[in-house]
Amino acid sequence: MANLSSITTKYPNGNLSVDVILQEALDTFTQDLGILGSIHRDFGGEAMRFNQSLQTRIFSTRAKGDVLDWATGDGTATAKIQSYNDGNEDQDADAVTIKLDQHKFIKFHLSDLEREQTSVPYIAEAAKYAAHALAQKVTEDLLETAFAADTVINSGSQIPLASFDVDDIFDVAKAMDDLNMPKGGRWMVLDHSVYYQLLKTLTTISNATYDVKPGINRALVDQQLGGFSIYTYNGLAGLTGGEKVLAGYEGSLAMVNRLPEFADASMQIGDISNATEPSSGLSLQLRRKYDVFDAREQYALTIMYGLKAPNDGSTNRIFSLDVA
């Protein structure tokens, strides 16, 4: 019985198989959705209802006009002492309400015959591939939310793919600087065709100002380039009207995530297991039941979340480039 699925152990829900499967799925999910480390996220392992709203706080650059002078015009310190806590202290860090209106799941199963005869850890492997597909769907939801709020910075003209190079990335960085957007936490998602074209051009560039070195390799590009954490997605162009480059900073895109509070009636009989990634708080849920009529164990890997691109017209803006 290579796919034994009912071993009682010290795990929180008393089921070794379900816990291990869920943890492997969570690891795959977080690896495949690396951009989560660059956007604003409010994740948690507590349960909430689908379509329930929660409030999070997205901080952007404060303007120098927000700085007040404690002293009065005559050099004394009398009239403005009370202004420390008056007025709109957080006027550039307003609370943002996001609804948990996305609840996605993917199913897989294990038959009695497979359970008895195979030596392959079938369910664990199936969970990894299911998590990959789930991460891909969440990625597309994130990108579509971003594109709905984007601003094309090249005035609608297309950049030929063969001409795309690091200078185009610097143009995006300059546009963000012009709006006084934070330099820290900037991210950029490239369509895979643009990504590999960029790698070709970077092999011959040396620029100490932007820390671009001769012979730069993929590992260095993946870390940082032009102030951006670089990500690639092979379906980017299919989500847009041809735009293949998307950029912003942490406050340009937000995601909230909680565990679903109620299981649907079809999954009430069986196991429900939860896992939370320690560093981010991202939570997934795995549901399992045995179907006596089909003689198989049924699994459903699920995530509940909400997304928002809080475009305020300036500092939270998302930029895109149309690369042909």
Secondary structure, 3 states (H helix, E strand, C coil): CCCCCCCCCCCCCCCHHHHHHHHHHHHHHHHHCHHHHCCEEEEEEEEECCCCEEEEECCCCCCHHHCCCCCCCCCCCCCCHHHHHCCCCCCCCCEEEEECCEEEEEEEEEEHHHHHHCCCCHHHHHHHHHHHHHHHHHHHHHHHHHHCCEEECCCCCCECHHHCCHHHHHHHHHHHHHCCCCCCCCEEEEEHHHHHHHHHHHCCCCECCCCECCCCCHHHHHHCECCEEEEEECCCHHHCCCEEEEEECHHHCEEEEEEECCCCHHHCCCEEEEEECCCCCCEEEEEEEEECCCCEEEEEEEEEEEEECCCCCCCCCEEEEEEC
